[in-house]
Amino acid sequence: MTQPFITFYTPTYRRPTQLARCMESVRTQTVVDQIEQIVIPDHIGIGVGGMFGRVSAYVDAVHGQYVHMLCDDDVLAGPTVVEQVAAFAAALSFPPVILVRAIKGAYTWPRGVPWPPVCGLIDLGCVITRADIWKAHAEDYGQVYEGDYLQMKAVAEAGHNAVFCDVLFCHGPVSHGEAEAV
């Protein structure tokens, strides 16, 4: 098996309908053979902060060159987005961090190209990190809702630069971990 281009790390808790939509958006990519998706269920209701705190326990499950945290209520913006980002990454000799656009509710992220990251100007859906760097900074997520920002900040402070790929990569609602009725 060849190394996939990207691993989607997908935390989920009691949102089966949204998770199915998320997984379908991954499954219908034009380069599905270059994708791995790891779905991490929250069986005990620890929430987003708790899920960030568990990221480091799953680093060995990640096999892609890059990692993107695609939450269960997010979907990829179209069937060619992974193909577009893979071509972009190859053309730039696989940079450490790739920023892409994401729409969450009424907002388009990032606002500008904030690197190093600025809290409130970037969203988790905007960041695609090379796996070696993502793994090295898995502990930096912390156990708070803003754990994604803390991890991005640690990556930037370690000297890893980001490049901007002007692709709408994913979209989803602005939410705070609400669960569906099951």
mmCIF file of the C-alpha atoms, coordinates in Angstrom:
data_MODEL
# 
_entry.id   MODEL 
# 
loop_
_atom_site.group_PDB 
_atom_site.id 
_atom_site.type_symbol 
_atom_site.label_atom_id 
_atom_site.label_alt_id 
_atom_site.label_comp_id 
_atom_site.label_asym_id 
_atom_site.label_entity_id 
_atom_site.label_seq_id 
_atom_site.pdbx_PDB_ins_code 
_atom_site.Cartn_x 
_atom_site.Cartn_y 
_atom_site.Cartn_z 
_atom_site.occupancy 
_atom_site.B_iso_or_equiv 
_atom_site.pdbx_formal_charge 
_atom_site.auth_seq_id 
_atom_site.auth_comp_id 
_atom_site.auth_asym_id 
_atom_site.auth_atom_id 
_atom_site.pdbx_PDB_model_num 
ATOM 1   C CA . MET A 1 1   ? 0.000   0.000  0.000  1.00 0.00 ? 1   MET A CA 1 
ATOM 2   C CA . THR A 1 2   ? 1.299   3.443  -0.877 1.00 0.00 ? 2   THR A CA 1 
ATOM 3   C CA . GLN A 1 3   ? 1.207   6.221  1.674  1.00 0.00 ? 3   GLN A CA 1 
ATOM 4   C CA . PRO A 1 4   ? -2.017  8.249  1.417  1.00 0.00 ? 4   PRO A CA 1 
ATOM 5   C CA . PHE A 1 5   ? -1.692  11.955 0.777  1.00 0.00 ? 5   PHE A CA 1 
ATOM 6   C CA . ILE A 1 6   ? -4.000  12.908 3.653  1.00 0.00 ? 6   ILE A CA 1 
ATOM 7   C CA . THR A 1 7   ? -5.463  11.476 6.814  1.00 0.00 ? 7   THR A CA 1 
ATOM 8   C CA . PHE A 1 8   ? -8.723  12.969 7.980  1.00 0.00 ? 8   PHE A CA 1 
ATOM 9   C CA . TYR A 1 9   ? -8.897  12.749 11.764 1.00 0.00 ? 9   TYR A CA 1 
ATOM 10  C CA . THR A 1 10  ? -12.631 12.878 12.568 1.00 0.00 ? 10  THR A CA 1 
ATOM 11  C CA . PRO A 1 11  ? -13.776 13.110 16.196 1.00 0.00 ? 11  PRO A CA 1 
ATOM 12  C CA . THR A 1 12  ? -17.471 12.357 16.681 1.00 0.00 ? 12  THR A CA 1 
ATOM 13  C CA . TYR A 1 13  ? -20.104 12.247 19.388 1.00 0.00 ? 13  TYR A CA 1 
ATOM 14  C CA . ARG A 1 14  ? -23.812 11.431 18.902 1.00 0.00 ? 14  ARG A CA 1 
ATOM 15  C CA . ARG A 1 15  ? -24.161 12.994 15.450 1.00 0.00 ? 15  ARG A CA 1 
ATOM 16  C CA . PRO A 1 16  ? -24.710 9.961  13.207 1.00 0.00 ? 16  PRO A CA 1 
ATOM 17  C CA . THR A 1 17  ? -26.447 11.882 10.412 1.00 0.00 ? 17  THR A CA 1 
ATOM 18  C CA . GLN A 1 18  ? -23.737 14.529 10.251 1.00 0.00 ? 18  GLN A CA 1 
ATOM 19  C CA . LEU A 1 19  ? -20.987 11.907 10.494 1.00 0.00 ? 19  LEU A CA 1 
ATOM 20  C CA . ALA A 1 20  ? -22.527 10.032 7.543  1.00 0.00 ? 20  ALA A CA 1 
ATOM 21  C CA . ARG A 1 21  ? -22.482 13.260 5.469  1.00 0.00 ? 21  ARG A CA 1 
ATOM 22  C CA . CYS A 1 22  ? -18.875 13.912 6.493  1.00 0.00 ? 22  CYS A CA 1 
ATOM 23  C CA . MET A 1 23  ? -17.787 10.398 5.526  1.00 0.00 ? 23  MET A CA 1 
ATOM 24  C CA . GLU A 1 24  ? -19.665 10.579 2.215  1.00 0.00 ? 24  GLU A CA 1 
ATOM 25  C CA . SER A 1 25  ? -17.829 13.808 1.322  1.00 0.00 ? 25  SER A CA 1 
ATOM 26  C CA . VAL A 1 26  ? -14.536 11.969 1.878  1.00 0.00 ? 26  VAL A CA 1 
ATOM 27  C CA . ARG A 1 27  ? -15.629 8.793  0.079  1.00 0.00 ? 27  ARG A CA 1 
ATOM 28  C CA . THR A 1 28  ? -16.610 10.716 -3.078 1.00 0.00 ? 28  THR A CA 1 
ATOM 29  C CA . GLN A 1 29  ? -13.255 12.442 -3.615 1.00 0.00 ? 29  GLN A CA 1 
ATOM 30  C CA . THR A 1 30  ? -11.679 11.949 -7.049 1.00 0.00 ? 30  THR A CA 1 
ATOM 31  C CA . VAL A 1 31  ? -8.495  10.681 -5.377 1.00 0.00 ? 31  VAL A CA 1 
ATOM 32  C CA . VAL A 1 32  ? -10.124 8.507  -2.712 1.00 0.00 ? 32  VAL A CA 1 
ATOM 33  C CA . ASP A 1 33  ? -7.171  6.086  -2.986 1.00 0.00 ? 33  ASP A CA 1 
ATOM 34  C CA . GLN A 1 34  ? -4.954  8.861  -1.545 1.00 0.00 ? 34  GLN A CA 1 
ATOM 35  C CA . ILE A 1 35  ? -7.145  9.335  1.539  1.00 0.00 ? 35  ILE A CA 1 
ATOM 36  C CA . GLU A 1 36  ? -7.407  7.763  4.959  1.00 0.00 ? 36  GLU A CA 1 
ATOM 37  C CA . GLN A 1 37  ? -10.136 8.716  7.431  1.00 0.00 ? 37  GLN A CA 1 
ATOM 38  C CA . ILE A 1 38  ? -9.901  7.859  11.108 1.00 0.00 ? 38  ILE A CA 1 
ATOM 39  C CA . VAL A 1 39  ? -13.138 8.259  13.029 1.00 0.00 ? 39  VAL A CA 1 
ATOM 40  C CA . ILE A 1 40  ? -12.630 8.648  16.771 1.00 0.00 ? 40  ILE A CA 1 
ATOM 41  C CA . PRO A 1 41  ? -15.845 8.228  18.766 1.00 0.00 ? 41  PRO A CA 1 
ATOM 42  C CA . ASP A 1 42  ? -16.440 9.968  22.054 1.00 0.00 ? 42  ASP A CA 1 
ATOM 43  C CA . HIS A 1 43  ? -18.365 7.211  23.824 1.00 0.00 ? 43  HIS A CA 1 
ATOM 44  C CA . ILE A 1 44  ? -18.448 8.962  27.172 1.00 0.00 ? 44  ILE A CA 1 
ATOM 45  C CA . GLY A 1 45  ? -19.358 12.550 26.302 1.00 0.00 ? 45  GLY A CA 1 
ATOM 46  C CA . ILE A 1 46  ? -16.088 14.310 27.121 1.00 0.00 ? 46  ILE A CA 1 
ATOM 47  C CA . GLY A 1 47  ? -16.743 16.963 24.466 1.00 0.00 ? 47  GLY A CA 1 
ATOM 48  C CA . VAL A 1 48  ? -14.461 18.799 22.080 1.00 0.00 ? 48  VAL A CA 1 
ATOM 49  C CA . GLY A 1 49  ? -11.861 19.757 24.688 1.00 0.00 ? 49  GLY A CA 1 
ATOM 50  C CA . GLY A 1 50  ? -11.680 16.203 25.931 1.00 0.00 ? 50  GLY A CA 1 
ATOM 51  C CA . MET A 1 51  ? -11.365 14.923 22.385 1.00 0.00 ? 51  MET A CA 1 
ATOM 52  C CA . PHE A 1 52  ? -8.454  17.285 21.713 1.00 0.00 ? 52  PHE A CA 1 
ATOM 53  C CA . GLY A 1 53  ? -6.826  15.926 24.850 1.00 0.00 ? 53  GLY A CA 1 
ATOM 54  C CA . ARG A 1 54  ? -6.946  12.422 23.348 1.00 0.00 ? 54  ARG A CA 1 
ATOM 55  C CA . VAL A 1 55  ? -5.337  13.276 19.975 1.00 0.00 ? 55  VAL A CA 1 
ATOM 56  C CA . SER A 1 56  ? -1.880  12.068 20.996 1.00 0.00 ? 56  SER A CA 1 
ATOM 57  C CA . ALA A 1 57  ? -3.255  8.596  21.754 1.00 0.00 ? 57  ALA A CA 1 
ATOM 58  C CA . TYR A 1 58  ? -4.005  8.116  18.037 1.00 0.00 ? 58  TYR A CA 1 
ATOM 59  C CA . VAL A 1 59  ? -0.843  9.405  16.345 1.00 0.00 ? 59  VAL A CA 1 
ATOM 60  C CA . ASP A 1 60  ? 0.259   5.891  15.375 1.00 0.00 ? 60  ASP A CA 1 
ATOM 61  C CA . ALA A 1 61  ? -3.002  5.391  13.466 1.00 0.00 ? 61  ALA A CA 1 
ATOM 62  C CA . VAL A 1 62  ? -2.164  8.280  11.102 1.00 0.00 ? 62  VAL A CA 1 
ATOM 63  C CA . HIS A 1 63  ? -0.492  7.154  7.857  1.00 0.00 ? 63  HIS A CA 1 
ATOM 64  C CA . GLY A 1 64  ? -1.026  10.097 5.502  1.00 0.00 ? 64  GLY A CA 1 
ATOM 65  C CA . GLN A 1 65  ? 1.589   12.658 4.484  1.00 0.00 ? 65  GLN A CA 1 
ATOM 66  C CA . TYR A 1 66  ? -0.732  15.353 5.840  1.00 0.00 ? 66  TYR A CA 1 
ATOM 67  C CA . VAL A 1 67  ? -3.406  15.491 8.534  1.00 0.00 ? 67  VAL A CA 1 
ATOM 68  C CA . HIS A 1 68  ? -6.607  17.507 8.591  1.00 0.00 ? 68  HIS A CA 1 
ATOM 69  C CA . MET A 1 69  ? -9.006  17.569 11.529 1.00 0.00 ? 69  MET A CA 1 
ATOM 70  C CA . LEU A 1 70  ? -12.360 17.130 9.754  1.00 0.00 ? 70  LEU A CA 1 
ATOM 71  C CA . CYS A 1 71  ? -14.989 17.248 12.477 1.00 0.00 ? 71  CYS A CA 1 
ATOM 72  C CA . ASP A 1 72  ? -18.092 15.102 12.169 1.00 0.00 ? 72  ASP A CA 1 
ATOM 73  C CA . ASP A 1 73  ? -20.303 18.102 11.374 1.00 0.00 ? 73  ASP A CA 1 
ATOM 74  C CA . ASP A 1 74  ? -18.044 19.319 8.536  1.00 0.00 ? 74  ASP A CA 1 
ATOM 75  C CA . VAL A 1 75  ? -17.990 18.174 4.913  1.00 0.00 ? 75  VAL A CA 1 
ATOM 76  C CA . LEU A 1 76  ? -15.461 18.597 2.139  1.00 0.00 ? 76  LEU A CA 1 
ATOM 77  C CA . ALA A 1 77  ? -16.509 21.414 -0.192 1.00 0.00 ? 77  ALA A CA 1 
ATOM 78  C CA . GLY A 1 78  ? -16.399 19.404 -3.412 1.00 0.00 ? 78  GLY A CA 1 
ATOM 79  C CA . PRO A 1 79  ? -15.176 16.126 -4.913 1.00 0.00 ? 79  PRO A CA 1 
ATOM 80  C CA . THR A 1 80  ? -11.837 17.540 -6.152 1.00 0.00 ? 80  THR A CA 1 
ATOM 81  C CA . VAL A 1 81  ? -10.573 19.473 -3.119 1.00 0.00 ? 81  VAL A CA 1 
ATOM 82  C CA . VAL A 1 82  ? -8.102  16.804 -1.990 1.00 0.00 ? 82  VAL A CA 1 
ATOM 83  C CA . GLU A 1 83  ? -6.795  16.454 -5.540 1.00 0.00 ? 83  GLU A CA 1 
ATOM 84  C CA . GLN A 1 84  ? -6.311  20.234 -5.769 1.00 0.00 ? 84  GLN A CA 1 
ATOM 85  C CA . VAL A 1 85  ? -4.468  20.480 -2.441 1.00 0.00 ? 85  VAL A CA 1 
ATOM 86  C CA . ALA A 1 86  ? -2.305  17.438 -3.244 1.00 0.00 ? 86  ALA A CA 1 
ATOM 87  C CA . ALA A 1 87  ? -1.188  19.050 -6.513 1.00 0.00 ? 87  ALA A CA 1 
ATOM 88  C CA . PHE A 1 88  ? -0.520  22.327 -4.688 1.00 0.00 ? 88  PHE A CA 1 
ATOM 89  C CA . ALA A 1 89  ? 1.545   20.550 -2.006 1.00 0.00 ? 89  ALA A CA 1 
ATOM 90  C CA . ALA A 1 90  ? 3.599   18.638 -4.583 1.00 0.00 ? 90  ALA A CA 1 
ATOM 91  C CA . ALA A 1 91  ? 4.303   21.814 -6.573 1.00 0.00 ? 91  ALA A CA 1 
ATOM 92  C CA . LEU A 1 92  ? 5.694   23.445 -3.409 1.00 0.00 ? 92  LEU A CA 1 
ATOM 93  C CA . SER A 1 93  ? 7.730   20.396 -2.302 1.00 0.00 ? 93  SER A CA 1 
ATOM 94  C CA . PHE A 1 94  ? 5.328   19.521 0.511  1.00 0.00 ? 94  PHE A CA 1 
ATOM 95  C CA . PRO A 1 95  ? 5.349   22.540 2.839  1.00 0.00 ? 95  PRO A CA 1 
ATOM 96  C CA . PRO A 1 96  ? 4.905   22.081 6.610  1.00 0.00 ? 96  PRO A CA 1 
ATOM 97  C CA . VAL A 1 97  ? 1.448   23.684 6.875  1.00 0.00 ? 97  VAL A CA 1 
ATOM 98  C CA . ILE A 1 98  ? -1.125  24.472 4.211  1.00 0.00 ? 98  ILE A CA 1 
ATOM 99  C CA . LEU A 1 99  ? -3.910  26.928 4.957  1.00 0.00 ? 99  LEU A CA 1 
ATOM 100 C CA . VAL A 1 100 ? -7.127  26.546 2.982  1.00 0.00 ? 100 VAL A CA 1 
ATOM 101 C CA . ARG A 1 101 ? -10.475 28.289 3.164  1.00 0.00 ? 101 ARG A CA 1 
ATOM 102 C CA . ALA A 1 102 ? -13.368 26.963 5.240  1.00 0.00 ? 102 ALA A CA 1 
ATOM 103 C CA . ILE A 1 103 ? -16.906 28.239 5.649  1.00 0.00 ? 103 ILE A CA 1 
ATOM 104 C CA . LYS A 1 104 ? -18.452 27.802 9.073  1.00 0.00 ? 104 LYS A CA 1 
ATOM 105 C CA . GLY A 1 105 ? -21.944 29.203 9.348  1.00 0.00 ? 105 GLY A CA 1 
ATOM 106 C CA . ALA A 1 106 ? -21.904 32.746 7.976  1.00 0.00 ? 106 ALA A CA 1 
ATOM 107 C CA . TYR A 1 107 ? -18.120 33.121 8.241  1.00 0.00 ? 107 TYR A CA 1 
ATOM 108 C CA . THR A 1 108 ? -15.338 32.356 5.788  1.00 0.00 ? 108 THR A CA 1 
ATOM 109 C CA . TRP A 1 109 ? -12.013 31.451 7.384  1.00 0.00 ? 109 TRP A CA 1 
ATOM 110 C CA . PRO A 1 110 ? -9.203  32.303 7.550  1.00 0.00 ? 110 PRO A CA 1 
ATOM 111 C CA . ARG A 1 111 ? -9.675  36.022 7.839  1.00 0.00 ? 111 ARG A CA 1 
ATOM 112 C CA . GLY A 1 112 ? -6.583  37.187 6.015  1.00 0.00 ? 112 GLY A CA 1 
ATOM 113 C CA . VAL A 1 113 ? -3.698  34.741 6.132  1.00 0.00 ? 113 VAL A CA 1 
ATOM 114 C CA . PRO A 1 114 ? -2.910  34.695 9.838  1.00 0.00 ? 114 PRO A CA 1 
ATOM 115 C CA . TRP A 1 115 ? 0.372   32.903 10.343 1.00 0.00 ? 115 TRP A CA 1 
ATOM 116 C CA . PRO A 1 116 ? 1.472   32.741 13.022 1.00 0.00 ? 116 PRO A CA 1 
ATOM 117 C CA . PRO A 1 117 ? -2.152  32.068 13.908 1.00 0.00 ? 117 PRO A CA 1 
ATOM 118 C CA . VAL A 1 118 ? -4.276  34.709 15.555 1.00 0.00 ? 118 VAL A CA 1 
ATOM 119 C CA . CYS A 1 119 ? -7.142  33.463 17.727 1.00 0.00 ? 119 CYS A CA 1 
ATOM 120 C CA . GLY A 1 120 ? -10.432 34.460 16.130 1.00 0.00 ? 120 GLY A CA 1 
ATOM 121 C CA . LEU A 1 121 ? -8.961  34.774 12.620 1.00 0.00 ? 121 LEU A CA 1 
ATOM 122 C CA . ILE A 1 122 ? -8.483  31.098 11.830 1.00 0.00 ? 122 ILE A CA 1 
ATOM 123 C CA . ASP A 1 123 ? -10.535 27.921 12.163 1.00 0.00 ? 123 ASP A CA 1 
ATOM 124 C CA . LEU A 1 124 ? -9.495  24.315 12.595 1.00 0.00 ? 124 LEU A CA 1 
ATOM 125 C CA . GLY A 1 125 ? -10.955 23.549 9.155  1.00 0.00 ? 125 GLY A CA 1 
ATOM 126 C CA . CYS A 1 126 ? -8.335  25.831 7.546  1.00 0.00 ? 126 CYS A CA 1 
ATOM 127 C CA . VAL A 1 127 ? -5.255  23.866 8.579  1.00 0.00 ? 127 VAL A CA 1 
ATOM 128 C CA . ILE A 1 128 ? -3.652  20.912 6.824  1.00 0.00 ? 128 ILE A CA 1 
ATOM 129 C CA . THR A 1 129 ? -0.441  19.934 8.602  1.00 0.00 ? 129 THR A CA 1 
ATOM 130 C CA . ARG A 1 130 ? 2.317   17.644 7.393  1.00 0.00 ? 130 ARG A CA 1 
ATOM 131 C CA . ALA A 1 131 ? 1.999   14.464 9.475  1.00 0.00 ? 131 ALA A CA 1 
ATOM 132 C CA . ASP A 1 132 ? 5.482   14.529 10.993 1.00 0.00 ? 132 ASP A CA 1 
ATOM 133 C CA . ILE A 1 133 ? 4.806   18.006 12.380 1.00 0.00 ? 133 ILE A CA 1 
ATOM 134 C CA . TRP A 1 134 ? 1.226   17.175 13.421 1.00 0.00 ? 134 TRP A CA 1 
ATOM 135 C CA . LYS A 1 135 ? 2.445   14.131 15.330 1.00 0.00 ? 135 LYS A CA 1 
ATOM 136 C CA . ALA A 1 136 ? 5.255   16.086 17.013 1.00 0.00 ? 136 ALA A CA 1 
ATOM 137 C CA . HIS A 1 137 ? 2.691   18.619 18.246 1.00 0.00 ? 137 HIS A CA 1 
ATOM 138 C CA . ALA A 1 138 ? -0.198  16.282 19.099 1.00 0.00 ? 138 ALA A CA 1 
ATOM 139 C CA . GLU A 1 139 ? 0.275   16.940 22.825 1.00 0.00 ? 139 GLU A CA 1 
ATOM 140 C CA . ASP A 1 140 ? -0.114  20.688 22.235 1.00 0.00 ? 140 ASP A CA 1 
ATOM 141 C CA . TYR A 1 141 ? -3.867  20.447 21.650 1.00 0.00 ? 141 TYR A CA 1 
ATOM 142 C CA . GLY A 1 142 ? -4.577  20.522 25.359 1.00 0.00 ? 142 GLY A CA 1 
ATOM 143 C CA . GLN A 1 143 ? -7.993  19.721 26.776 1.00 0.00 ? 143 GLN A CA 1 
ATOM 144 C CA . VAL A 1 144 ? -9.863  22.913 26.015 1.00 0.00 ? 144 VAL A CA 1 
ATOM 145 C CA . TYR A 1 145 ? -12.273 23.971 23.270 1.00 0.00 ? 145 TYR A CA 1 
ATOM 146 C CA . GLU A 1 146 ? -9.539  26.196 21.765 1.00 0.00 ? 146 GLU A CA 1 
ATOM 147 C CA . GLY A 1 147 ? -7.139  23.225 21.662 1.00 0.00 ? 147 GLY A CA 1 
ATOM 148 C CA . ASP A 1 148 ? -6.860  23.503 17.887 1.00 0.00 ? 148 ASP A CA 1 
ATOM 149 C CA . TYR A 1 149 ? -5.611  27.088 18.201 1.00 0.00 ? 149 TYR A CA 1 
ATOM 150 C CA . LEU A 1 150 ? -3.077  26.040 20.860 1.00 0.00 ? 150 LEU A CA 1 
ATOM 151 C CA . GLN A 1 151 ? -1.732  23.332 18.570 1.00 0.00 ? 151 GLN A CA 1 
ATOM 152 C CA . MET A 1 152 ? -1.473  25.722 15.587 1.00 0.00 ? 152 MET A CA 1 
ATOM 153 C CA . LYS A 1 153 ? 0.299   28.269 17.788 1.00 0.00 ? 153 LYS A CA 1 
ATOM 154 C CA . ALA A 1 154 ? 2.817   25.657 18.981 1.00 0.00 ? 154 ALA A CA 1 
ATOM 155 C CA . VAL A 1 155 ? 3.514   24.591 15.387 1.00 0.00 ? 155 VAL A CA 1 
ATOM 156 C CA . ALA A 1 156 ? 4.174   28.228 14.392 1.00 0.00 ? 156 ALA A CA 1 
ATOM 157 C CA . GLU A 1 157 ? 6.347   28.859 17.463 1.00 0.00 ? 157 GLU A CA 1 
ATOM 158 C CA . ALA A 1 158 ? 8.436   25.825 16.484 1.00 0.00 ? 158 ALA A CA 1 
ATOM 159 C CA . GLY A 1 159 ? 9.281   27.689 13.267 1.00 0.00 ? 159 GLY A CA 1 
ATOM 160 C CA . HIS A 1 160 ? 7.016   25.886 10.841 1.00 0.00 ? 160 HIS A CA 1 
ATOM 161 C CA . ASN A 1 161 ? 5.662   28.217 8.184  1.00 0.00 ? 161 ASN A CA 1 
ATOM 162 C CA . ALA A 1 162 ? 2.341   28.012 6.399  1.00 0.00 ? 162 ALA A CA 1 
ATOM 163 C CA . VAL A 1 163 ? 1.459   28.614 2.771  1.00 0.00 ? 163 VAL A CA 1 
ATOM 164 C CA . PHE A 1 164 ? -1.993  29.589 1.531  1.00 0.00 ? 164 PHE A CA 1 
ATOM 165 C CA . CYS A 1 165 ? -3.821  27.450 -1.013 1.00 0.00 ? 165 CYS A CA 1 
ATOM 166 C CA . ASP A 1 166 ? -6.845  29.413 -2.191 1.00 0.00 ? 166 ASP A CA 1 
ATOM 167 C CA . VAL A 1 167 ? -9.232  26.456 -2.233 1.00 0.00 ? 167 VAL A CA 1 
ATOM 168 C CA . LEU A 1 168 ? -12.531 26.247 -0.382 1.00 0.00 ? 168 LEU A CA 1 
ATOM 169 C CA . PHE A 1 169 ? -11.783 22.978 1.380  1.00 0.00 ? 169 PHE A CA 1 
ATOM 170 C CA . CYS A 1 170 ? -14.624 22.346 3.807  1.00 0.00 ? 170 CYS A CA 1 
ATOM 171 C CA . HIS A 1 171 ? -17.743 23.807 5.310  1.00 0.00 ? 171 HIS A CA 1 
ATOM 172 C CA . GLY A 1 172 ? -19.929 23.218 8.283  1.00 0.00 ? 172 GLY A CA 1 
ATOM 173 C CA . PRO A 1 173 ? -22.038 24.913 10.918 1.00 0.00 ? 173 PRO A CA 1 
ATOM 174 C CA . VAL A 1 174 ? -20.750 27.090 13.703 1.00 0.00 ? 174 VAL A CA 1 
ATOM 175 C CA . SER A 1 175 ? -21.354 24.803 16.641 1.00 0.00 ? 175 SER A CA 1 
ATOM 176 C CA . HIS A 1 176 ? -20.082 23.952 20.056 1.00 0.00 ? 176 HIS A CA 1 
ATOM 177 C CA . GLY A 1 177 ? -20.383 20.190 19.958 1.00 0.00 ? 177 GLY A CA 1 
ATOM 178 C CA . GLU A 1 178 ? -24.158 19.864 20.024 1.00 0.00 ? 178 GLU A CA 1 
ATOM 179 C CA . ALA A 1 179 ? -25.292 16.286 19.726 1.00 0.00 ? 179 ALA A CA 1 
ATOM 180 C CA . GLU A 1 180 ? -28.178 15.051 17.629 1.00 0.00 ? 180 GLU A CA 1 
ATOM 181 C CA . ALA A 1 181 ? -31.056 13.353 19.336 1.00 0.00 ? 181 ALA A CA 1 
ATOM 182 C CA . VAL A 1 182 ? -30.437 9.622  19.040 1.00 0.00 ? 182 VAL A CA 1 
# 
